[in-house]
Amino acid sequence: MTDLSVRLELAAVRDYPEVTDKKDILRIIARVGQECYHLDADSILNGLVAREALGSTGFGRSVAIPHTKLASIEHCVGIFLRLAEPIAFDAHDGKPVDLVFALLSPQKAGAEHLKALASVSRFLRDEHMVAKLRGASGQDALYALLNKQPEQQAA
């Protein structure tokens, strides 16, 4: 994900038709991190839960950016989930969340983590981009938008 200083694999961009609660989202992120980036799911989940205990990463307008640092990773990577139905996430504005961009960063990446987090946050504050993400036709379209590439038409 060049524009966001975050590596994002196509397989890490997903739609989820049924998510029950915030804990379910964090478990899904951990599982996707293991599947796509070969990271330890328990380490991801424990890190995300610890970060959420400090305060919600639901930053408003139905968007959340859960994040954690891991010893087993060398570069920032992302996971993007679009939920079919918004769920409570303890967001600052009280709105339920339907777009989730998880950021997993190296343990020693102080400035790199903050830069990536700020970049993702700016990207997801763009109301037009958020509307496009919500209306995208599927995984490929979401991935193209997240990578700021022109959306390709299916043949």
C-alpha positions as CSV (number, residue, x, y, z in Angstrom):
1,M,0.0,0.0,0.0
2,T,2.4,2.6,-1.3
3,D,0.3,5.7,-0.5
4,L,-0.3,4.7,3.1
5,S,3.3,3.4,3.8
6,V,1.7,0.1,4.6
7,R,2.0,-3.2,2.8
8,L,-1.5,-4.5,2.0
9,E,-2.1,-7.9,0.3
10,L,-5.2,-8.5,-1.8
11,A,-6.0,-11.5,0.5
12,A,-6.0,-9.1,3.5
13,V,-8.9,-7.1,2.0
14,R,-12.2,-8.8,2.9
15,D,-15.9,-8.4,3.2
16,Y,-17.5,-9.9,6.3
17,P,-21.3,-10.6,6.1
18,E,-21.6,-11.6,9.8
19,V,-19.6,-10.2,12.6
20,T,-21.0,-10.4,16.1
21,D,-19.0,-7.8,18.1
22,K,-15.7,-6.0,18.6
23,K,-14.0,-9.1,20.0
24,D,-15.1,-11.0,16.9
25,I,-13.4,-8.3,14.7
26,L,-10.2,-8.5,16.7
27,R,-10.2,-12.3,16.3
28,I,-10.8,-12.0,12.6
29,I,-7.9,-9.6,12.2
30,A,-5.6,-12.0,14.1
31,R,-6.7,-14.9,11.8
32,V,-6.2,-12.8,8.6
33,G,-2.8,-11.7,9.9
34,Q,-1.8,-15.3,10.3
35,E,-3.2,-16.4,6.9
36,C,-1.9,-13.5,4.9
37,Y,1.4,-12.4,6.6
38,H,2.3,-15.7,8.4
39,L,2.2,-13.9,11.8
40,D,1.2,-15.5,15.1
41,A,-2.5,-15.0,15.6
42,D,-2.3,-15.1,19.4
43,S,0.3,-12.3,19.4
44,I,-1.8,-10.2,17.1
45,L,-5.0,-10.7,19.2
46,N,-3.2,-10.1,22.5
47,G,-1.7,-6.9,21.2
48,L,-5.0,-5.6,19.8
49,V,-6.8,-6.4,23.0
50,A,-4.1,-4.6,25.1
51,R,-4.3,-1.6,22.8
52,E,-8.1,-1.5,23.0
53,A,-7.9,-1.6,26.8
54,L,-6.1,1.8,26.6
55,G,-9.0,3.3,24.6
56,S,-11.0,2.5,21.6
57,T,-9.5,2.7,18.2
58,G,-12.9,3.5,16.7
59,F,-12.1,7.1,15.7
60,G,-15.6,8.1,14.4
61,R,-17.8,8.2,11.3
62,S,-18.1,4.4,11.5
63,V,-14.4,3.7,11.0
64,A,-11.9,2.0,13.3
65,I,-8.2,1.6,13.0
66,P,-7.1,-1.1,15.5
67,H,-3.4,-1.4,15.7
68,T,-0.5,-3.1,17.5
69,K,3.2,-3.7,17.4
70,L,4.7,-7.1,17.0
71,A,8.3,-8.4,17.4
72,S,7.9,-10.9,14.5
73,I,7.4,-8.3,11.7
74,E,9.8,-6.1,9.8
75,H,7.4,-3.7,8.0
76,C,4.0,-2.2,8.6
77,V,1.2,-4.3,7.1
78,G,-2.5,-3.8,6.9
79,I,-5.8,-5.7,7.0
80,F,-9.0,-4.1,5.7
81,L,-12.4,-5.4,6.6
82,R,-15.8,-4.1,5.3
83,L,-18.6,-5.3,7.5
84,A,-22.1,-6.0,6.1
85,E,-23.7,-4.6,9.2
86,P,-22.1,-2.0,11.5
87,I,-21.3,-3.2,15.0
88,A,-20.6,-1.4,18.3
89,F,-16.9,-0.6,18.7
90,D,-16.9,2.0,21.6
91,A,-16.1,4.7,19.0
92,H,-15.6,8.2,20.3
93,D,-18.7,9.5,18.5
94,G,-20.8,6.5,19.6
95,K,-21.5,5.3,16.0
96,P,-21.1,1.6,15.1
97,V,-18.3,0.6,12.8
98,D,-18.5,-0.9,9.4
99,L,-15.0,-0.2,8.0
100,V,-11.9,-1.5,9.8
101,F,-8.3,-0.9,8.8
102,A,-6.0,-2.9,11.1
103,L,-2.4,-1.8,11.3
104,L,0.3,-4.2,12.4
105,S,3.8,-2.7,12.9
106,P,7.2,-3.8,14.0
107,Q,7.9,-3.6,17.7
108,K,10.8,-1.2,17.2
109,A,9.0,1.0,14.7
110,G,8.2,4.2,16.6
111,A,8.2,6.8,13.9
112,E,7.3,4.4,11.1
113,H,4.3,3.2,13.1
114,L,3.1,6.7,13.8
115,K,3.6,7.8,10.2
116,A,1.7,4.8,8.9
117,L,-1.1,5.4,11.5
118,A,-1.4,9.0,10.6
119,S,-1.4,8.2,6.9
120,V,-4.2,5.6,7.3
121,S,-6.2,8.0,9.5
122,R,-5.9,10.8,6.9
123,F,-6.9,8.4,4.1
124,L,-10.0,7.3,6.0
125,R,-11.0,10.8,6.9
126,D,-11.7,11.6,3.2
127,E,-15.5,11.3,3.1
128,H,-15.5,10.7,-0.7
129,M,-13.0,7.8,-0.3
130,V,-15.0,6.3,2.6
131,A,-18.1,6.5,0.4
132,K,-16.3,4.7,-2.4
133,L,-15.1,2.0,0.0
134,R,-18.6,1.4,1.2
135,G,-20.0,1.2,-2.3
136,A,-17.2,-0.8,-3.9
137,S,-18.3,-3.9,-5.8
138,G,-16.0,-6.4,-4.1
139,Q,-12.5,-7.3,-3.0
140,D,-10.7,-6.3,-6.2
141,A,-12.5,-2.9,-6.2
142,L,-11.7,-2.3,-2.5
143,Y,-8.1,-3.3,-3.0
144,A,-7.8,-0.9,-6.0
145,L,-9.2,2.0,-3.9
146,L,-7.0,1.2,-1.0
147,N,-4.0,1.3,-3.2
148,K,-5.3,4.4,-5.1
149,Q,-5.2,2.6,-8.3
150,P,-7.9,3.1,-11.0
151,E,-10.7,0.6,-10.5
152,Q,-10.4,-2.1,-13.2
153,Q,-13.5,-3.2,-15.0
154,A,-14.3,-6.9,-15.1
155,A,-14.1,-8.4,-18.6
